[in-house]
Amino acid sequence: MNHDHSQHAPEPASFWRSRYAIGLLVLGGIAAYLLLSEHRAHFLGALPFLLLLACPLMHVFMHHGHGGHGGHHGGTEASDQGDNASAPSQPSKTGGQP
């Protein structure tokens, strides 16, 4: 059995599976722990402001803004008005003139 392995190039390993990424994550965890332990008062004092900042950010990213989606109602306003214009008018129940 002769197989030609030259056509199947091995994929390079991703960065996150390398030893450099593991070292980077460990150093980042140590840095985060030291920053939070030394600056706990500053961090806890900023929490209410971070909560207020999270509200508009969640609104923008979860609702995807308010514009640019087009008609969600399945039709345009012109076609909705056209449908209502063709409907016969009903007399009012207040006893007034139709």
Beta strands, then each sheet from edge to edge (+ up, - down):
end
